[in-house]
Amino acid sequence: MKDLLEKATRAHTLTRTEIVSLLACSESQLLFQAADFVRKNYVGDGVYLRGLIEFSNYCKNDCFYCGLRRSNTQAQRYRLTPQQIIATAQQAAQYGYKTVVLQSGEDPQFDTDKMCHIIREIKKYDLALTLSIGEKTREEYAAYKQAGADRYLLRIETTDKALYEKLDPAMSWDNRVRCLNDLKELGYEVGSGSLVGLPGQTLESLADDLLFFKKLPVDMAGIGPFIPHPHTPLANEKTAGHFELSLKMMSLMRLLLPDINIPATTAMETLHPQGRLLALQCGANVVMPNVTQGEFRKKYELYPGKICTGESPEQCRGCIQAKIESIGRFVAPGKGFHGDFLKNK
């Protein structure tokens, strides 16, 4: 294990077999320490904050693992108006955020013209803007980019094509990959990621995920544990081991792509009370506090037990800064584009 970690720390490359052996190893601390060492050297001790605006929980898709799936009749659906979205972004800027993330289900009500209007208005507040709104045509992605969008987050969830299409009925894995390639070619900072612990997923397929992200390559990778939602077909699946395995995936991602942005996902803290802080010590350098207002925070339920749904955006901002500082890190200034730390070093 020490030899593999030395190789990964020095050359930032591993074979599929080597990745699998590290994922299977029960001695995780050396892996976590190596990732934290690389994180410090390539992206520093600063933690970038991205203000998350969850603006619609309508979704046309029916993914087995997601609480927003269209067949979930128990979901309390909502849509923010364009004016509400823009006002929320303005407030995020006042709280000191330099980036906002617009996230939703795949909601057809937000057509290209509406999204481009929202993007143009938000950009007036000198914010970097990430979109996380699903699969679109190349033309739609180009329009968002022209309107001012900087980044796009589209998680592959799994590179196991058969598993993907089993859990995402009527969706095409090939089209998902097409979207990621289009985004890359159009000049976005591209984020993707994996859902760790899906039923039927293997360590080999997780290794393939990491190699896929390296090959693209991504500018950001979000690694999160699968947490079963009670109103989905996977309601009775277990979560044992998903947290630890997610930390391993995050650490290996840092070793393979040392200078990308890696978020400490909210789902990590749903499974462990110190989840985001532990993730920050295993390679992560980004946190995405929720800046959505009021009752909407509870209704955007991808998975059960989501943290911070009863807090205000202002409380979340102060709380996460205190947590970051408690481990000797600090909230990084600036918008945190890929490679910023090394450019300014």
C-alpha positions as MATLAB code, in Angstrom:
seq = 'MKDLLEKATRAHTLTRTEIVSLLACSESQLLFQAADFVRKNYVGDGVYLRGLIEFSNYCKNDCFYCGLRRSNTQAQRYRLTPQQIIATAQQAAQYGYKTVVLQSGEDPQFDTDKMCHIIREIKKYDLALTLSIGEKTREEYAAYKQAGADRYLLRIETTDKALYEKLDPAMSWDNRVRCLNDLKELGYEVGSGSLVGLPGQTLESLADDLLFFKKLPVDMAGIGPFIPHPHTPLANEKTAGHFELSLKMMSLMRLLLPDINIPATTAMETLHPQGRLLALQCGANVVMPNVTQGEFRKKYELYPGKICTGESPEQCRGCIQAKIESIGRFVAPGKGFHGDFLKNK';
ca = [
       0.000    0.000    0.000;
       2.810    2.426    0.845;
       4.422    1.830   -2.548;
       1.134    2.478   -4.341;
       0.519    5.664   -2.395;
       4.047    6.876   -3.075;
       3.488    6.272   -6.788;
       0.136    8.069   -6.747;
       1.490   11.000   -4.735;
       4.440   11.421   -7.083;
       3.039   10.543  -10.519;
      -0.740   10.944   -9.967;
      -1.492    7.756  -11.820;
      -2.754    4.308  -10.849;
      -3.993    1.306  -12.787;
      -7.495   -0.087  -12.384;
      -6.132   -3.022  -10.371;
      -4.160   -0.705   -8.097;
      -7.213    1.476   -7.459;
      -9.299   -1.578   -6.580;
      -6.657   -2.765   -4.113;
      -6.625    0.628   -2.387;
     -10.427    0.747   -2.232;
     -10.440   -2.738   -0.697;
      -7.701   -2.032    1.850;
      -8.897   -1.842    5.457;
      -6.047    0.481    6.499;
      -7.484    3.765    5.238;
      -5.522    6.323    7.249;
      -2.422    6.233    5.059;
      -4.590    6.886    2.006;
      -6.356    9.783    3.735;
      -3.051   11.290    4.858;
      -1.608   11.065    1.347;
      -4.667   12.800   -0.104;
      -4.494   15.563    2.490;
      -0.800   16.088    1.718;
      -1.505   16.410   -2.016;
      -4.496   18.666   -1.340;
      -2.355   21.058    0.700;
       0.342   21.243   -1.996;
      -1.968   21.640   -4.999;
      -4.994   23.618   -3.740;
      -3.857   24.955   -0.359;
      -5.631   25.294    2.980;
      -8.397   27.543    1.687;
     -11.916   26.141    1.352;
     -14.094   27.627   -1.369;
     -17.758   28.192   -0.547;
     -20.421   27.783   -3.232;
     -23.914   29.032   -2.397;
     -26.438   26.365   -3.449;
     -29.827   27.510   -4.794;
     -32.243   24.590   -5.206;
     -34.817   26.301   -7.407;
     -37.133   23.474   -8.526;
     -37.798   19.932   -7.369;
     -39.822   18.956  -10.424;
     -38.119   16.298  -12.534;
     -39.168   14.514  -15.728;
     -36.887   11.553  -14.957;
     -37.633    8.515  -12.806;
     -34.252    7.460  -11.369;
     -34.655    4.668   -8.827;
     -32.330    6.271   -6.242;
     -33.647    9.840   -6.237;
     -36.359   11.389   -4.081;
     -37.190   13.904   -6.837;
     -38.186   11.123   -9.294;
     -41.419   11.905  -11.106;
     -43.170    8.809   -9.679;
     -42.706   10.031   -6.091;
     -46.248   11.248   -5.429;
     -45.313   12.081   -1.819;
     -42.932   14.860   -2.861;
     -44.160   18.408   -2.215;
     -43.301   20.063   -5.508;
     -42.224   23.676   -5.890;
     -40.631   26.068   -8.368;
     -39.015   29.379   -7.579;
     -39.791   32.208   -9.965;
     -36.919   33.745  -11.939;
     -37.214   36.801   -9.701;
     -36.890   34.657   -6.559;
     -33.828   32.871   -7.958;
     -32.125   36.147   -8.872;
     -32.953   37.683   -5.476;
     -31.532   34.615   -3.693;
     -28.301   34.935   -5.676;
     -28.089   38.634   -4.803;
     -28.475   37.758   -1.122;
     -25.786   35.073   -1.435;
     -23.420   37.728   -2.767;
     -24.227   39.882    0.267;
     -23.307   36.945    2.539;
     -19.883   36.891    0.873;
     -20.277   34.016   -1.579;
     -18.278   34.361   -4.799;
     -20.007   31.443   -6.553;
     -23.607   30.285   -6.698;
     -24.820   26.895   -7.918;
     -28.260   26.726   -9.558;
     -29.565   23.197   -9.049;
     -32.875   21.585   -9.948;
     -34.518   18.455  -11.207;
     -34.848   18.267  -14.970;
     -37.778   20.693  -15.103;
     -39.029   21.516  -18.633;
     -40.664   24.720  -17.354;
     -37.236   26.370  -17.271;
     -36.647   26.702  -21.000;
     -33.543   28.169  -22.602;
     -34.800   31.763  -22.735;
     -35.827   31.693  -19.076;
     -32.521   30.179  -17.938;
     -30.456   32.626  -19.995;
     -32.354   35.562  -18.489;
     -31.658   34.243  -14.972;
     -27.966   33.698  -15.782;
     -27.501   37.189  -17.239;
     -29.141   38.833  -14.224;
     -27.104   36.844  -11.680;
     -23.847   37.670  -13.460;
     -24.498   41.354  -12.708;
     -23.533   40.599   -9.075;
     -19.982   39.536  -10.032;
     -20.605   35.902   -9.151;
     -19.187   32.780  -10.739;
     -22.147   30.671  -11.812;
     -22.450   26.885  -11.819;
     -25.445   25.132  -13.368;
     -26.632   21.698  -12.265;
     -29.822   21.190  -14.260;
     -29.265   17.941  -16.110;
     -29.050   16.742  -19.683;
     -29.574   19.356  -22.403;
     -28.782   19.725  -26.084;
     -25.441   21.134  -27.178;
     -27.287   24.222  -28.393;
     -28.798   24.805  -24.962;
     -25.417   24.419  -23.269;
     -23.931   26.891  -25.767;
     -26.692   29.409  -25.008;
     -26.102   29.161  -21.250;
     -22.377   29.666  -21.798;
     -22.964   32.718  -23.971;
     -25.272   34.135  -21.297;
     -22.427   33.884  -18.776;
     -22.499   30.448  -17.094;
     -19.014   29.397  -15.969;
     -19.352   25.833  -14.722;
     -21.633   22.877  -15.194;
     -22.119   19.961  -12.806;
     -23.437   16.714  -14.303;
     -22.701   13.616  -12.277;
     -22.233   10.413  -14.253;
     -23.285    8.589  -11.021;
     -21.762    5.344  -12.346;
     -19.684    4.460  -15.404;
     -21.168    0.951  -15.343;
     -23.465    1.400  -18.347;
     -25.717   -1.558  -17.554;
     -26.157   -0.441  -13.946;
     -26.759    3.171  -14.983;
     -29.504    2.239  -17.435;
     -31.066   -0.181  -14.948;
     -31.333    2.528  -12.283;
     -32.188    5.373  -14.716;
     -35.124    4.037  -16.779;
     -35.520    5.591  -20.241;
     -32.189    7.418  -19.892;
     -29.121    6.755  -22.004;
     -25.622    6.446  -20.557;
     -24.194    7.351  -23.958;
     -26.190   10.571  -23.972;
     -24.892   11.389  -20.495;
     -21.336   11.059  -21.785;
     -22.250   13.125  -24.868;
     -23.407   15.921  -22.563;
     -20.125   15.893  -20.627;
     -18.093   15.981  -23.833;
     -20.188   18.851  -25.215;
     -19.710   20.836  -22.018;
     -15.959   20.299  -22.133;
     -15.752   21.340  -25.789;
     -17.839   24.467  -25.124;
     -15.336   25.692  -22.540;
     -17.160   25.101  -19.290;
     -15.420   24.073  -16.115;
     -16.951   20.606  -15.961;
     -17.927   18.808  -12.797;
     -19.072   15.225  -12.546;
     -19.105   12.590   -9.823;
     -20.138    9.228   -8.472;
     -22.818    7.875   -6.203;
     -21.051    5.393   -3.922;
     -22.844    2.294   -2.656;
     -25.455    1.751   -5.350;
     -26.890   -1.787   -5.301;
     -24.953   -3.880   -7.811;
     -21.979   -1.517   -7.878;
     -18.509   -3.100   -7.612;
     -15.092   -1.800   -6.615;
     -14.078   -2.342  -10.233;
     -16.817   -0.030  -11.469;
     -15.803    2.597   -8.890;
     -12.236    2.344  -10.171;
     -13.588    2.861  -13.685;
     -15.375    5.997  -12.456;
     -12.100    7.488  -11.243;
     -10.299    6.644  -14.471;
     -13.188    8.159  -16.454;
     -12.880   11.439  -14.523;
      -9.144   11.500  -15.131;
      -9.522   10.833  -18.838;
     -12.154   13.531  -19.480;
     -10.635   15.280  -17.402;
     -13.034   16.909  -14.955;
     -12.419   20.224  -13.208;
     -14.501   19.170  -10.224;
     -15.561   15.776   -8.866;
     -18.352   15.300   -6.333;
     -18.236   11.967   -4.530;
     -21.222   11.163   -2.321;
     -22.718    8.161   -0.551;
     -25.941    6.568   -1.748;
     -28.648    7.133    0.879;
     -31.918    5.280    0.173;
     -35.068    7.412   -0.022;
     -38.226    5.823    1.457;
     -40.377    6.725   -1.559;
     -38.190    5.075   -4.191;
     -37.746    1.466   -5.396;
     -34.452    1.299   -3.469;
     -36.029    2.230   -0.126;
     -34.848   -0.912    1.665;
     -31.209   -0.810    0.617;
     -28.532   -0.378    3.303;
     -25.882    2.318    3.799;
     -23.307    0.341    5.791;
     -19.808    1.128    4.576;
     -20.867    3.849    2.149;
     -19.323    6.676    4.200;
     -15.882    5.086    4.483;
     -15.886    4.050    0.840;
     -16.865    7.585   -0.201;
     -13.882    8.970    1.729;
     -11.599    6.501   -0.059;
     -12.999    7.533   -3.450;
     -12.544   11.204   -2.579;
      -8.950   10.593   -1.486;
      -8.091    8.657   -4.632;
      -9.674   11.376   -6.747;
      -7.344   13.902   -5.123;
      -4.316   11.703   -5.804;
      -5.242   11.156   -9.464;
      -6.280   14.739  -10.258;
      -4.360   16.771   -7.681;
      -5.452   20.312   -8.554;
      -9.193   19.920   -9.198;
     -11.956   21.129   -6.887;
     -13.536   18.421   -4.725;
     -16.579   19.235   -2.577;
     -17.226   17.847    0.874;
     -20.800   16.861    0.100;
     -23.748   17.469    2.405;
     -24.692   13.788    2.191;
     -21.461   12.920    4.020;
     -22.725   14.787    7.077;
     -26.080   13.034    6.864;
     -24.257    9.742    7.528;
     -21.690   11.103   10.015;
     -21.960   14.156   12.321;
     -18.462   15.300   11.284;
     -18.836   14.140    7.688;
     -17.881   17.328    5.869;
     -14.924   18.044    8.147;
     -13.599   14.515    7.665;
     -14.006   14.914    3.906;
     -12.019   18.167    4.045;
      -9.229   16.172    5.710;
      -9.346   13.485    3.000;
      -8.765   15.682   -0.032;
     -11.810   17.957   -0.331;
     -11.484   21.745   -0.663;
     -15.031   22.974   -1.431;
     -18.247   23.201    0.600;
     -21.658   24.091   -0.843;
     -23.876   25.584    1.892;
     -27.553   25.902    1.045;
     -28.728   29.478    0.434;
     -32.281   28.469   -0.542;
     -34.877   30.156    1.643;
     -37.472   28.787    4.053;
     -39.626   25.719    3.460;
     -38.086   25.042    0.057;
     -34.942   23.727    1.795;
     -36.899   20.781    3.216;
     -38.760   20.007   -0.002;
     -35.644   19.468   -2.136;
     -35.262   15.941   -0.782;
     -32.893   13.917   -2.939;
     -32.404   11.653    0.094;
     -33.815   11.590    3.655;
     -32.163   13.184    6.691;
     -30.669   16.111    4.812;
     -28.874   18.457    7.220;
     -29.462   22.167    7.872;
     -33.046   22.252    6.533;
     -34.203   24.196    9.590;
     -31.480   26.845    9.448;
     -31.429   30.159    7.636;
     -28.850   30.835    4.877;
     -27.155   33.326    7.207;
     -26.862   30.721    9.984;
     -25.431   28.178    7.519;
     -22.817   30.664    6.347;
     -21.573   31.373    9.887;
     -21.747   27.733   10.957;
     -19.681   26.359    8.098;
     -17.008   29.031    8.485;
     -16.635   28.145   12.164;
     -16.346   24.446   11.297;
     -13.725   25.108    8.629;
     -11.662   27.212   11.031;
     -11.933   24.520   13.739;
      -9.643   22.255   11.674;
      -7.074   24.951   10.920;
      -8.417   25.856    7.481;
      -9.951   29.113    6.238;
     -12.602   30.323    3.801;
     -10.720   31.034    0.587;
     -11.182   34.374   -1.157;
     -12.017   34.544   -4.839;
     -14.159   32.410   -7.106;
     -11.993   29.303   -6.977;
     -11.575   28.320  -10.587;
      -9.620   25.170  -11.372;
      -5.903   25.843  -10.961;
      -6.246   29.253   -9.252;
      -4.096   28.262   -6.274;
      -1.151   27.097   -8.379;
      -1.382   30.152  -10.639;
      -1.187   32.483   -7.633;
       1.337   30.448   -5.645;
];
